[in-house]
Amino acid sequence: MDLDVFVTAHSAEWDRLETLLRRKRRLTGTEADELVTLYQRTTTHLSLLLSSAPDPALTGRLTSLVARARSKVTGARKSSWRDAARFFTSSFPAAVYRLRHWWIPTAVLSLTAAALLGWWIAAHPEVQSALGAPQELRDMTRPGGEYETYYSNHPAAAFAAQVWTNNAQAVALCLVFGAFLGLPVLWVLLENMLNLAAGVGLMSSAGRLDTFLGLILPHGLLELTAVFVAAGIGLRLGWTVVDPGPRTRRTALAEEGRTALGVAVGLAAVLFVSGVLEGFVTPSGLPTWARITIGVLAELAFLTYVYVLGGRAVRAGETGDVEATDRTALLPTAA
């Protein structure tokens, strides 16, 4: 391509597009049609330039023109209650449902590992001794000890907010840093399962496993499910780096990354419910069976939400990505 000839042939069109974009008044129908035509032509010119004779200055100018024209043509995107409703009734449950083959095995393997570690701790006093001094362990596991008072030592509202913040950070780490081949995800899972296994093992060795489960299950079912969902989707994002499938690696990471960020927002709402349960239900004076029942109902409600609304949305073609109109426009490829 002769760059000088190319510029001479099309500069008038670019100048006219620039003029239309600078118009403060409302465009007439003819001008609007002209703007769309010039936008399409300039997009093609940019594609030809990038593939044949990239020039930094000219490429920068045309890129700016195309971006401004696209904004003018499509209009400014305004969020609305409809977007929020669509997200919680379609996008979020669809993403969780579509990726269930990642987070369900993650949950099963993690809980199995935690149970085995808990049994190992409970069955081996020498392991317990490595976790803390005998007096410290007695203070933790005795009636009215640290495991029990942990949930009632602080005002319920402040405790719920703190729990929500901590859990949301852990979930965000899983989702945002999953692209690093999933390694941060494995660390978050390991930390959570070790904490759970230590509680199970120490309280079981003290003959108070039922008390521990009565404290952990009301909020822990929903909380751990959120962590497993985040971990599974984070691992899926990490695997996308290794195997993007039929898509280009860039496209696959963009699509799965947008889905992961959307899931992070949805799980923040799920963890808010879990935090409320941990702050108000777990330390309440309700009978153990009532507290556990509330936790089980919350978990069943979430799974029903995912499988009913999410399954319906996936069958309708939803993937959990943003709407097509909000995605980055792909430039045409020159033949």
N, C-alpha and C positions, 0 to 999 in steps of 0.2 A: 504494500500500500504506500502510495506517495502521500505523506502526511500533509504537505502544503496544498496539494490539489484537494484532498479530503476536507480540509478546513475551509478552503475557498468555496467549495461546493455546498457546504452545509452551515456555515457560520451565520448566514441570514436567518435560517430557521431557529438556531439557538438564541440569537438576539431577540427574535420575535417571541420565543417562549419566555425569555427573561422579562420582556416587557409585559406580557400577560400576567406573569407571576407577581409583578410589582404593582399591578392595578389595585387600588384601594376600594374602588367602587365594585358593585356586583357586576359580573360579566354578563353580556347578552347571550342569547342562545347560540348565535353564530360564533361568538368568541369562545364560549365553553366548548363547542365542538372542535374549534381550531386548537384549543389547549390540549384536548385529549389526543388529537392527531399528532401534534408536535411532541407530546410526551411519549407516545409510542415510537415515533421516529427517532427521537433522541435516545431512547432506551436501546434501540437497535444500533444506533451509531456508537454508543458506549460499548456494546458487546463486540462490535467489529474492531473498535480501537483496542480493546483489551486483548483480543485474540490475535491481532495482526501487527499493530504498531503502537504498543503502550507508550504514552508520553505522560509523565507525571503531572505536569501543569494542566494539560488538556483533559486528562482523565479526572483530575480533581474537580475541574469546572463542570464537566458533564455529570459526574456523580452527584454533585450538589444540585444541579438542575433537575436530574431525575428524581432525587429524594424530595425536593420541594414540590415538583409537579405531582408526584404521587400523593403527597399530603393534600394538595389542592384538589386533585381529582376525586380521591376517596373521602375527603372530609376528615375533620378531627374526630378521633375516637373518644367517646364519652362513656365512662362506666355508668351503669344503672343498676337498679334493684333486679332487673331482668338478668344481668350478668351474674349477680350473686346467686340468684335462684337457679340459674342454669348450672353454675359451678357445683352447688351442693346437691342438686337432684340428678345431675348427669355426669359432668366431667370428673369430679372427685371420686364418686363411687365406681365409675367406669374404669378409671386408672387402677384403683385398688383391686377391682375384680379381674381386670385383664392380666395383671401381674401376680395373681394369686399363686401361680405355680412357682414363684420365687419366694414369697414371704411365708407360705404355709410350710414348706420343707424347712425353711429357716427357723420357724417357731418350733417344729417338732424336734429338730436336731438340738436346738438350744436348750429346750426344756429337758430333753433326755440327758444332755450333758450336765445340766444343773442338778437333776435328780441323782445321777451317779456320783457327782462330786459331793452332794449333800450326804449321801449314804456313806461315802468314804470318810468324810469328816466325823460323822456320828459314830462310826465303827472303830475309829482309831484315835485313842486318847493322845497319842504322840502328835498327831496332826492338830488336834485342838490346842495342845500346849504351844505349838508353833504359831498359832493365831493370837495368843494372848496369855497373860498370866492367869493362874487358876482363879484368883479373886476377881479379876476383871471379867472373866467369863461368867462367874457366878452373879456378878452385879448386872450383867447384861441379860441373863436368862431367868433369874428368879422372878417370882410374882411381884409385880410392881417395878421390875427392873427396866433397863434402858430400852429393850425392845418394845415394851408396852408403853412407857411414858413418852417415847419418841413422837407419838402421834397426838399427844395432848399437852405437851410442854409449852406450846405457843398458841396465841389466839388463832381460831380456826380460819378466819379470812386471810390473815397474813401467811399462815402456813400453807393454805391452798395456793396462794399466789406464788410463793416460793417454790413449791413443788412443781407447779405448772411451768414456771420459768426454767427450772433445771431440766425437766423432761423435754420441753420444747427445744432447748439447746442440744440435747443429745440426739433428738430426732433430726434436727437441722444438720448436725454433723454427718449423720448417716446419708442423708439425701444430697447435700451440697457437695460433700467430698467423696461421694461414691465413685466419681470419675477417676480417682486415683487408684484404679484397679481394685477398689473395694477394701483396701487395707484399713482405712480409718473405721469402716463399718465393722470389721472383725474386732477391732479394739473395743469399740463401744459395746458390742455383744458380749465380749469376754468379760468386761468390767461388770456389766449387769448380771451375768450368770454367776460370776464368782460371789457377788454380794448376796444373790438369792441362795446359792448353795451354802454359804456360810451360815445364813439365818436358819435354813432348814436343818443343817447338820448340828449346829449348837443347840437349838431348841429341842431337836429330837433326842439328843444325848441327855438333855435335862428332863425328858419325859413330858415336854410341853409343846409338842408339834401341833396339837389341835389348837392351842392358843395362838401360835404363830400363824397358822393358816386362817384362823378367824380374823386376824389383823391384816393379813396381806391380801386375801381374796376379794374383799369388797371393792377395792380400788385397783388391785394389781392385775386382775384379768384384763380390764380395758387398757390399763397403762402398758402392760407387756405386749398386748396385741398391737398397740400403736408403735411400739419400738420394733417389733418384728416386721410390721408392714414397712416401716422406714428402712430397716436393714435389708429386707428383701429387695426393695426397689433400688436402694443404693447399690447392692450387689449386681442387680440387672444393669444399672448404669455403668458400673465398672466393667462388666462383661461386654458391653457395647463397644468399649474401646478396643477390646481384643477381637470381637467378631460383630461387625455392624450389620451383617446380613447382606441383602441385596441393595441396601442404601449405601451411599457414600458415608465414610466415617463422620464427616462434618455434619451431614444431614441427620444421620442417626443420633449423634450426640445432641444436636439442637432439639430434636423432637423428644428424645427421652429426658433431656435436661429440663425442658419446659414442663413436661409431665411431672418430674420429680419435685420441681419448685411448687407446682400446684398442689401436689400431695402434701408438701410441708405445711401449706396454709390450712388444708383440710384437717391434717392431724393435730394442728394447734388447737382447733375447736374440740377434737376428740379428747385431747389431753386436758383441756379446760374442764370437761366433764369429769375426767378421772381425778383432777386436782380437787374439785368440789367434793367428790366422794371421799378422798383421802383426808380432806380438811374437816368435813362435817359428819360423814357417816362412820368412817373407821373408828374414831375416838368417841363416838356417841354411846349413850347408855342402852342402846337397843340390844336385844338378845343376839347372840352370835349368829343364829340361823337367819334372823331378819337381815342382818348386815350382809351376810353372804348372799342371801336371796337378791338383795338390791344390786350387788355386784354382778351376779349371774344375769339378771334381767338387763342390766346395762350392756353387758357383753353380747347377749343374744340380740338386743336391739341393733347394735352396730353391725353384727354379722348379717342380720336380716336386711338391713339397709344396703349393705354392700352387694349381697347376692340378688336381691330383688331389683333395686333401682340400678345397680351397676350392671347386672346381667342383662337387663332390658336395654340399657344404653349401649352396651357393647354389641348386642345383636342388631341394633339400629345403626351401627357404624361408628359409634363414639370410641375414641381412643384415650381420652384424657388430656390431649393436647389442646392448645388454645384454638379458637375458631380460625378458619382459613383466612378470613379477612384481616386477622391480626398478626399473621405470620409474615416474615420477611419475604418480599417479592423476589422471585428468582429471575435473573436476567436471562433472556434467550441466548442460546448458544449458536454462534455462527457456523454455518455449514462449511 
